[in-house]
């Protein structure tokens, strides 16, 4: 299933995307009118099974009559989890060519990390799949792009063995880990430069884990103004999803609904010659095969906003 969060006059709603329509989950029998994506994730496989059954049982005519089906083009999609309960867990330098381009651009000789590199992005970074990406030049003039496969945990756990890691995943989404490179360098760590408001476009929905046969065989692609900047495949991850989850959960409880950004491939702006950064008027498109595409226009944040 493709599960989305969208906005109506009554606030955010949970929906199931089918073809070019979105079905309002709260309108289905057996679901609370206030159900959210996090609520559904916490219900686990039982909740997904009930949702599938409810959709199968409800006729299209009845759903149309109840006003429970909307054209996808008329739905304002938000990030699938508009405000995660915790920071987004992120992997740094998790593709060989990106690890090399990053260290060389910073004056190193080009090293591949011996262990996974983790950092986090604040919850306030999350924005929708088509929302503007706001740039405040008084804060940063080096905003960069990073397309990534996002993992959404389906159950809580600590010390999760690699062999059980994929079973703990609820689904997958697309993430653009937008980064303020000047802040990243100035503060000698990654959190501040990765955590500006709205710097994590996400979506357009979550594809449940059963829909993707192999998350390690997905093409990733990012373009700016129609020009491809990044193109790779998740088979080239240095540390795959079972290793990421096993390592991250060692001594640290992962919770249902936690989001993990698994790393970006080569082609980021700061490592180019000369370096390239996002500018107002640009349009950034990030996509992962089998999931979907983000399309975010870049705009200048005016004073006082």
C-alpha positions as CSV (number, residue, x, y, z in Angstrom):
1,X,0.0,0.0,0.0
2,X,0.9,3.6,-0.5
3,X,0.0,5.5,2.7
4,X,-0.1,9.3,2.7
5,X,-0.9,12.2,5.0
6,X,-2.8,15.0,3.4
7,X,-4.4,18.3,4.5
8,X,-8.1,19.2,4.3
9,X,-10.0,22.1,5.9
10,X,-10.4,19.8,8.9
11,X,-6.6,19.3,9.3
12,X,-4.3,16.4,8.4
13,X,-5.8,13.1,7.3
14,X,-4.5,9.7,6.7
15,X,-5.1,8.3,3.2
16,X,-4.4,5.3,1.1
17,X,-3.3,6.2,-2.5
18,X,-4.7,3.9,-5.2
19,X,-4.1,4.8,-8.8
20,X,-4.8,8.5,-9.0
21,X,-7.1,8.7,-6.0
22,X,-6.7,8.9,-2.3
23,X,-9.0,7.1,0.1
24,X,-9.7,8.7,3.5
25,X,-8.9,6.0,6.1
26,X,-11.0,7.7,8.8
27,X,-14.1,7.1,6.6
28,X,-13.6,3.4,6.6
29,X,-15.4,1.1,9.1
30,X,-13.4,0.3,12.2
31,X,-11.0,3.3,12.1
32,X,-11.0,6.3,14.4
33,X,-11.8,9.7,12.9
34,X,-8.5,11.1,14.2
35,X,-6.3,8.2,13.1
36,X,-2.8,9.3,12.1
37,X,0.1,7.6,10.3
38,X,1.8,7.0,13.6
39,X,-1.3,5.5,15.0
40,X,-1.5,3.0,12.1
41,X,2.2,2.2,12.4
42,X,1.7,1.3,16.1
43,X,-1.1,-1.1,15.2
44,X,1.5,-3.2,13.3
45,X,0.6,-5.9,10.8
46,X,-2.8,-6.3,12.4
47,X,-3.7,-2.7,11.6
48,X,-2.5,-3.0,8.0
49,X,-4.5,-6.2,7.6
50,X,-7.6,-4.5,8.9
51,X,-7.0,-1.6,6.6
52,X,-6.7,-3.8,3.5
53,X,-9.8,-5.7,4.5
54,X,-11.8,-2.4,5.0
55,X,-10.7,-1.1,1.6
56,X,-11.6,-4.4,-0.1
57,X,-15.0,-4.5,1.6
58,X,-16.0,-0.9,0.8
59,X,-17.4,-0.4,-2.7
60,X,-16.0,2.4,-4.8
61,X,-19.6,3.8,-5.2
62,X,-20.2,3.9,-1.4
63,X,-16.8,5.5,-0.8
64,X,-17.7,8.1,-3.4
65,X,-21.1,8.7,-1.9
66,X,-19.5,9.2,1.6
67,X,-17.0,11.7,0.2
68,X,-14.2,9.3,1.2
69,X,-12.3,9.4,-2.2
70,X,-10.5,12.4,-3.5
71,X,-8.6,12.9,-6.8
72,X,-4.9,12.8,-5.9
73,X,-4.3,16.0,-7.8
74,X,-6.7,17.8,-5.4
75,X,-5.1,16.5,-2.2
76,X,-2.4,18.6,-0.6
77,X,0.1,16.0,0.4
78,X,2.1,16.6,3.6
79,X,5.2,14.6,4.7
80,X,3.9,11.0,5.6
81,X,4.8,11.7,9.2
82,X,4.5,15.5,9.4
83,X,6.1,15.7,12.9
84,X,8.0,12.6,13.9
85,X,8.2,12.0,17.6
86,X,12.0,11.9,17.5
87,X,14.8,13.3,15.4
88,X,15.4,11.6,12.1
89,X,18.4,9.1,12.2
90,X,20.8,9.6,9.3
91,X,23.7,7.9,7.7
92,X,26.7,9.8,6.5
93,X,29.0,8.7,3.7
94,X,27.2,5.5,3.1
95,X,28.0,5.2,-0.7
96,X,31.7,4.6,-1.7
97,X,31.8,7.3,-4.4
98,X,30.1,9.9,-2.1
99,X,32.5,9.0,0.8
100,X,35.4,9.6,-1.6
101,X,34.1,12.9,-3.1
102,X,33.3,14.2,0.4
103,X,36.7,13.6,2.0
104,X,38.6,14.8,-1.1
105,X,36.5,18.0,-1.3
106,X,37.5,18.7,2.3
107,X,41.2,18.1,1.7
108,X,41.4,14.5,2.6
109,X,42.8,11.6,0.6
110,X,39.5,9.9,0.2
111,X,38.5,7.5,2.9
112,X,35.6,5.1,3.3
113,X,34.2,4.9,6.8
114,X,35.2,1.8,8.8
115,X,31.9,1.9,10.7
116,X,28.5,3.5,10.0
117,X,28.4,7.3,10.6
118,X,25.3,8.4,12.4
119,X,23.8,11.9,13.0
120,X,20.3,13.3,13.3
121,X,18.1,16.0,11.8
122,X,15.6,17.9,14.0
123,X,11.9,17.1,13.7
124,X,11.3,20.6,12.5
125,X,13.2,19.9,9.3
126,X,10.4,17.8,7.9
127,X,8.5,19.3,5.1
128,X,6.1,18.0,2.4
129,X,6.9,16.4,-1.0
130,X,6.0,19.5,-3.0
131,X,6.5,22.3,-0.4
132,X,8.8,25.2,-1.1
133,X,12.4,24.7,0.1
134,X,13.1,28.1,1.8
135,X,16.6,29.6,1.8
136,X,17.5,32.3,4.2
137,X,20.8,33.8,2.9
138,X,21.4,35.5,6.3
139,X,21.8,32.0,7.8
140,X,23.3,29.9,4.9
141,X,24.4,30.5,1.3
142,X,25.5,26.9,0.7
143,X,22.3,24.8,0.7
144,X,23.0,21.4,-0.9
145,X,21.0,18.4,-2.0
146,X,21.1,14.7,-1.0
147,X,18.5,12.1,-2.3
148,X,18.1,9.2,0.1
149,X,16.0,6.1,0.7
150,X,14.1,6.6,3.9
151,X,13.2,3.7,6.2
152,X,10.3,3.8,8.6
153,X,10.4,1.5,11.6
154,X,7.4,-0.7,12.2
155,X,8.0,-1.8,15.7
156,X,10.1,-0.9,18.7
157,X,13.2,-2.9,19.5
158,X,16.7,-2.8,21.0
159,X,19.6,-4.9,19.9
160,X,17.8,-6.0,16.8
161,X,19.8,-8.7,15.0
162,X,20.6,-8.1,11.3
163,X,18.6,-11.3,10.4
164,X,15.5,-9.8,11.9
165,X,16.0,-6.2,10.8
166,X,14.0,-6.1,7.6
167,X,11.0,-7.6,9.4
168,X,11.0,-4.6,11.7
169,X,10.5,-2.2,8.9
170,X,7.1,-0.7,8.3
171,X,7.8,0.9,4.9
172,X,9.9,3.2,2.8
173,X,9.8,6.8,1.6
174,X,11.9,9.3,-0.3
175,X,14.1,11.9,1.6
176,X,16.1,14.9,0.5
177,X,18.6,15.5,3.2
178,X,19.1,19.2,2.4
179,X,22.3,20.4,4.1
180,X,23.8,23.8,4.9
181,X,27.4,23.1,4.1
182,X,28.8,26.4,5.5
183,X,27.1,25.7,8.9
184,X,28.2,22.1,8.7
185,X,31.9,23.2,8.3
186,X,31.7,26.1,10.8
187,X,30.3,24.2,13.7
188,X,32.7,21.2,13.2
189,X,29.8,18.7,13.4
190,X,26.7,18.0,11.3
191,X,23.7,18.6,13.4
192,X,23.2,22.3,13.0
193,X,23.9,22.3,9.2
194,X,21.5,19.4,8.8
195,X,18.7,20.9,10.9
196,X,17.4,24.1,9.4
197,X,13.7,24.3,9.4
198,X,12.1,22.6,6.3
199,X,15.4,21.1,5.2
200,X,14.0,17.5,5.0
201,X,11.4,17.2,2.2
202,X,9.9,13.7,2.6
203,X,7.3,11.6,0.8
204,X,5.3,11.6,-1.2
205,X,4.0,8.7,0.8
206,X,5.2,5.6,2.6
207,X,5.2,2.4,0.5
208,X,4.7,-0.6,2.9
209,X,7.5,-3.0,3.1
210,X,5.6,-5.8,1.5
211,X,5.3,-3.8,-1.7
212,X,9.1,-3.6,-2.3
213,X,10.7,-7.0,-3.0
214,X,14.2,-5.8,-2.5
215,X,15.1,-2.4,-1.0
216,X,18.7,-3.0,-2.0
217,X,17.9,-2.8,-5.7
218,X,16.3,0.6,-6.1
219,X,17.5,3.4,-8.4
220,X,17.9,6.8,-6.9
221,X,18.0,10.1,-8.9
222,X,18.1,13.8,-8.1
223,X,17.9,16.6,-10.6
224,X,18.0,20.4,-10.3
225,X,16.1,22.3,-13.0
226,X,15.9,19.1,-15.0
227,X,19.7,18.5,-14.9
228,X,20.6,15.2,-13.3
229,X,23.0,15.6,-10.4
230,X,22.8,12.2,-8.6
231,X,22.0,8.8,-10.1
232,X,22.8,5.5,-8.3
233,X,21.3,2.4,-6.8
234,X,20.8,1.2,-3.3
235,X,22.8,-2.0,-4.0
236,X,25.8,0.3,-3.7
237,X,25.2,1.1,0.0
238,X,28.3,0.5,2.0
239,X,26.2,-0.6,5.0
240,X,22.9,-2.2,4.0
241,X,19.7,-1.9,6.0
242,X,20.2,-4.9,8.2
243,X,23.6,-3.7,9.3
244,X,22.3,-0.1,9.8
245,X,19.4,-1.3,12.0
246,X,21.5,-3.8,13.9
247,X,24.3,-1.2,14.6
248,X,22.0,1.7,15.4
249,X,19.8,-0.4,17.8
250,X,22.7,-1.8,19.7
251,X,22.0,-0.4,23.2
252,X,19.6,2.1,21.8
253,X,15.8,1.4,21.5
254,X,14.4,2.2,18.1
255,X,10.7,3.0,18.3
256,X,7.8,2.4,15.9
257,X,7.6,5.3,13.6
258,X,11.3,6.2,13.8
259,X,12.7,7.3,10.4
260,X,16.2,6.4,9.1
261,X,17.7,8.2,6.1
262,X,20.2,5.7,4.7
263,X,22.7,7.9,3.0
264,X,23.2,9.7,-0.3
265,X,25.2,8.7,-3.4
266,X,27.8,10.8,-5.2
267,X,26.9,14.0,-7.0
268,X,26.3,16.5,-4.2
269,X,26.9,20.2,-4.8
270,X,29.7,21.0,-2.5
271,X,32.0,18.3,-4.0
272,X,31.6,19.5,-7.6
273,X,34.2,21.6,-9.4
274,X,33.3,24.4,-9.0
275,X,30.9,23.8,-6.1
276,X,27.1,24.2,-6.8
277,X,24.4,25.3,-4.3
278,X,20.7,25.7,-4.5
279,X,19.4,29.2,-5.5
280,X,16.0,30.8,-5.3
281,X,14.1,29.8,-8.4
282,X,15.6,26.3,-8.7
283,X,13.4,23.2,-8.7
284,X,14.8,20.1,-7.0
285,X,13.3,16.7,-7.9
286,X,14.4,13.6,-5.8
287,X,13.1,10.1,-6.6
288,X,13.5,6.5,-5.5
289,X,12.4,3.7,-7.8
290,X,9.2,2.0,-6.7
291,X,8.3,4.8,-4.2
292,X,7.9,8.2,-5.8
293,X,9.2,11.6,-6.4
294,X,9.6,14.8,-4.5
295,X,9.4,18.1,-6.3
296,X,10.4,21.2,-4.3
297,X,10.7,24.7,-5.6
298,X,13.5,26.7,-4.0
299,X,12.4,30.2,-2.6
300,X,14.1,33.0,-0.7
301,X,12.9,33.4,2.8
302,X,11.9,37.0,3.3
303,X,12.9,38.9,6.4
304,X,10.7,38.3,9.4
305,X,9.4,34.9,8.3
